Amino acid sequence: MPADPPSGGALTREDVAHLAGLARIDLTAAELDHLAPQLAVILESVAKVAEVAHGDVPATSHPLPLSNVFRSDDVRPGLTAEEALANAPEVEQQRFSVPRILGADE
């Protein structure tokens, strides 16, 4: 930018036009007028973050610490095939037998 923005962080049309020129973006006069206050708000927000971002604060990618919770991989007894199929209405080759629903019309 050609100069530091005036006190209060307000950006002028000329500041926005200069930034647009650096980015090789063609903006109309109406767009310059519309974007100047929006960019000023963004700059104020960045300044607030910069005030609290000190070197003693470690960089993070998430506001809360993340860690995986693991449990031991213990083998537990399960059902046998006969127990699992005991209450099935129909069984075929040690598998549940269900009515066909896809391709029934063919």
Secondary structure, DSSP 8 states (H G I E B T S, - for coil): --S---TT----HHHHHHHHHHTT----HHHHHHHHHHHHHHHHHHHHHHHH--TTS---SSSS----------------HHHHHTT-S-BSSSSB-----SSTT-
